[in-house]
Amino acid sequence: MDMIKIGAIKGGIGVTIDIKNIGNIDAQNVEWSILIKGGLLRFVNVSSGDTITTLEAGDTRTIETLVFGLGKITITVTANTPDTNIVTKTLDGVVIGFIVIIL
């Protein structure tokens, strides 16, 4: 059973994502990654990732990533723990400088 869920993906200055523990026990070693690609001439290519050591049951962690460019982008977020399947969420957006608008 999946304990990890990718919540909201929001624009603004950069991209903000929520990773939620929807299980009844603490999640250990939650690995997450964000990949943002696209833009005019495909110049936007941002990736980041890390591990959340402990994400308590019912808790949410918010992660922010800056992106700079111009044009349509695709945002792909993945998250998993050693005990769960990989969960993925993909959205399209537009970046204008540092401002991201989710479509």
C-alpha positions as CSV (number, residue, x, y, z in Angstrom):
1,M,0.0,0.0,0.0
2,D,1.3,3.4,-0.9
3,M,1.9,5.7,2.0
4,I,3.3,8.6,0.0
5,K,1.2,10.9,-2.2
6,I,2.3,13.9,-4.3
7,G,-0.1,16.7,-3.4
8,A,-0.3,20.1,-5.0
9,I,2.1,21.3,-7.6
10,K,2.0,25.1,-7.5
11,G,3.6,27.9,-9.6
12,G,4.6,31.4,-8.5
13,I,8.3,32.2,-8.1
14,G,9.6,28.8,-9.2
15,V,7.7,25.5,-8.5
16,T,6.4,24.4,-5.1
17,I,5.3,20.8,-4.4
18,D,3.8,19.0,-1.5
19,I,4.8,15.4,-0.6
20,K,2.3,13.8,1.9
21,N,2.4,10.8,4.1
22,I,-1.1,9.5,3.9
23,G,-0.3,6.4,5.9
24,N,-0.8,5.6,9.6
25,I,2.9,5.2,10.3
26,D,6.0,7.3,9.8
27,A,7.6,7.0,6.4
28,Q,11.4,6.6,6.4
29,N,13.8,7.6,3.7
30,V,11.3,9.2,1.3
31,E,13.2,9.9,-2.0
32,W,11.9,12.7,-4.2
33,S,12.8,14.3,-7.4
34,I,11.6,17.2,-9.6
35,L,12.4,17.4,-13.3
36,I,11.4,20.6,-15.2
37,K,12.0,20.5,-19.0
38,G,11.0,22.6,-22.0
39,G,11.0,26.3,-22.7
40,L,11.9,28.0,-25.9
41,L,14.7,26.1,-27.7
42,R,14.5,23.5,-24.9
43,F,16.8,25.6,-22.7
44,V,14.9,24.8,-19.5
45,N,16.4,21.7,-17.9
46,V,16.2,21.7,-14.1
47,S,16.4,18.7,-11.8
48,S,16.6,18.4,-8.1
49,G,16.1,15.7,-5.5
50,D,16.8,14.6,-2.0
51,T,15.7,12.3,0.7
52,I,13.4,13.1,3.6
53,T,14.7,11.0,6.5
54,T,11.4,10.8,8.3
55,L,8.0,12.0,7.2
56,E,5.6,11.5,10.1
57,A,2.1,9.9,9.5
58,G,-0.3,12.5,8.2
59,D,2.4,15.1,7.7
60,T,3.3,17.1,4.5
61,R,6.6,18.4,3.4
62,T,6.7,21.4,1.0
63,I,9.6,21.7,-1.4
64,E,10.5,24.7,-3.5
65,T,12.6,24.7,-6.7
66,L,13.6,27.7,-8.7
67,V,13.4,27.7,-12.5
68,F,14.4,30.4,-15.0
69,G,13.3,30.5,-18.7
70,L,10.6,31.3,-21.2
71,G,8.0,29.1,-22.7
72,K,6.0,26.0,-22.0
73,I,7.5,23.5,-19.5
74,T,6.7,20.0,-18.2
75,I,7.1,19.4,-14.5
76,T,7.5,15.8,-13.4
77,V,7.6,14.9,-9.7
78,T,8.4,11.4,-8.3
79,A,8.5,10.1,-4.8
80,N,8.9,6.8,-3.1
81,T,10.2,5.0,0.0
82,P,12.0,1.6,0.1
83,D,8.6,0.0,1.0
84,T,6.3,1.6,-1.6
85,N,6.0,1.9,-5.3
86,I,7.2,5.1,-7.1
87,V,4.4,7.7,-7.4
88,T,4.6,10.2,-10.2
89,K,2.7,13.4,-11.0
90,T,3.2,15.4,-14.2
91,L,1.8,18.8,-15.1
92,D,2.4,21.4,-17.8
93,G,3.1,25.0,-17.1
94,V,4.6,28.2,-18.6
95,V,7.7,29.9,-17.3
96,I,8.3,33.6,-17.8
97,G,11.6,34.5,-16.2
98,F,11.3,33.1,-12.6
99,I,7.5,33.1,-12.7
100,V,5.8,29.7,-13.3
101,I,2.1,29.4,-14.2
102,I,0.6,26.0,-14.0
103,L,-1.7,25.1,-16.9
